[in-house]
C-alpha cells in the first residue's frame, strides 16, 4: 500500500496548490526555468508568445506560457540552496505526487530545469559578460547532506580530491559534488564556457569577500582559482547550482545551470552593463530550448 504523506510534511493551500509555490499541477510546464530574482521572471516571459499563468507567493513568482509550441514555466527561487530545497521539492511534488490522495504516483515524470543566474568568475581568462554552463557543482553549502543520495563514481572521486585540497575549509563545510544533466548542458555549450561551479552558503565571507570582517579563509579565492583535477577547474562562485543539481538528480529530473558572469573575482572587474548580458543569456537559452 502506498505511503500517505501527512499534512504536516507536504503542506497545501486551501485551493490545493503546493504551499510555497502556490501552484497547481496544471500550472507547471515540463520545462522549468529558475531565476533568483523575482524581477527577472518578466525579463524571461517577455519573450513568450503567450503567457497563460501568472502567480506569486512571497518572493516566488511564476509565469507559464509558450514560445512557439514549447510550453515553459519560469519561476523565481530567491537566493541560496535553502530556498532551492523548498522549490525543487515542491516542483517534484507537483508532477510526482497525487496531491488529493497524498501518495506518490506510479508513473513518475521528469522535468527539464534550467537555472539562469549570475556569478563571479574565478579564472582570469573567463571574461566579464561571458556565460558559464556548469558541468559539475561543488557544494560548500551543506544542504544536500540532509538527504540520502547516491553519488556517482566520478562525483565521489572529485569530492575526495576537493576534501584533500581544501583541508581545513573542507572539514568545516563538508563539500559534496553534484552533476548537471550532460544532455541538457550540451544544448547550451555553443555560447557558454564550461567548468566546475562552487556553490557557497553566502555572498560575502563564504565567497572570501572582505568588507569589514576578515574572512576565516583569506586564501580561498586563490585556492579556488588554482584548483585543477584532470581537465576540471572552477569557473565561478554562486549560491544555488549544487542544490539544484543534487536534488534534481536524486528526484529523477534533468538540470542545467547557466550563469551570466557579471564580475571577475580575480581581476576585480564588474560588468558595465549587467542587464545586457543577462538579457542576452535569456534569449540564447530560450532559443536553445525551443
Secondary structure by P-SEA (a helix, b strand, c coil): ccccccccccccccccccccccccccccccbbbbbccccccccccccccccccccccccbbbbbbbcccbbbbbbbbcccaaaaaaaaaaaaaaccccccccccccbbbbbbbbbbbbbbbccccccccbbbbbccccccccccccccccccaaaaaaaaaaaaaacccccccbbbbbbccaaaaaaccccbbbbbbbbcccccccccccccccccccaaaaaaaaccccccccccccccaaaaaaaaaaacccbbbbbccccccccccccccaaaaaaaaaaaaaaaac
